[in-house]
Structures are given as C-alpha cells and as structure tokens.
C-alpha cells in the first residue's frame, strides 16, 4: 500500500473517532510510519518530539483497507488522554468505535482475524526462563525475558504486598 493511501486511512480513522465524540488530540503526525522489523505486533503509537506517531508493521500493508483502518484506529485510541494502556478508558473508546463503525478493536489482534498467515518467527513460543515467587503468598510470576523485576526482585512486591524472590533463572 502506498504512503498516500495509508495517510488517508489515518485521517479517515481520526475523523471517525472525533465524530464519535472521542477526544483525539490534534498533535498526531499525519504520516503513518511503516516498520518492516516487527514480526508479531500489528502497530504501535509513540510520542516523539511532542507529537504522536502511528506506526504499523510492514506485513499489515498487505491487508485490506478494513484491517488497516482497524489497526490504525486501535493506535489512534492510544493518543487519547488516559489511554496509553488498554485500561478502562481505552476499552470504552474501543467499544464506541466498534459499535459506531463496525470495527472489532481489541487489546490484541490475531493473524487469523486479519486474514494473514502467522509467520514462523511469531509462532515460536518463547519458553519461560525466569520465575519470581512471592515470599508471603507463594504466587508465581513467569517471565520470558530478563525484566527489571528479574534483575532486582527485592525492589518489587506482589499484589498481596509480599516480597518477590527469583526462584528460576
């Protein structure tokens, strides 16, 4: 898909969201960035130089306009105040977009739903390499990567307030 078409789709989605009463800010870069490196994620929203930049993965550009707009809509919602994650406000706005325009915006999307074959790199299930355990309640937190909590478990707490301890890794 050409850059002009991607940018038009972004403008279209932003207009839809605003017409639905969603408080989309005006500091969104008008050009969609295409990144060919990601193998699993469909898109992302970043704040750079005082503006939000919407990025989609290269493999998404091969999809229909409907799928591209759905990915763009998902990312545009992240630009709204209080929507940097997939919390309650973001879910409310996603519900409005889904109901009003027939999207199927979710926290995560599947390759199958987008009409794509899942690449081999994305199929690999990373093994759990680290396990943190709460010393108070015994709850375990599994991690595939060496996160901050894995590096410094003493700085983090369980939901119950207990200290975490690295038991595998």
Buried (B, 14 or more C-beta within 10 A) or exposed (E): BEEEEBBEBBBBBBEBBEEBEBEBEEEBBEEBBBEEEBBEBBBBBEEEEEBBBBBBBEBBBEBEEBBBBBBBBBBBBBBBEEBEEBEEBBBBBBEBBBEBBEBEBBEEBEBEEBEBEEEEEBEEEEEEEBBBBBEEEEEEBEBEEEBEBBEEBEEBBBEEEBBBEBEEE
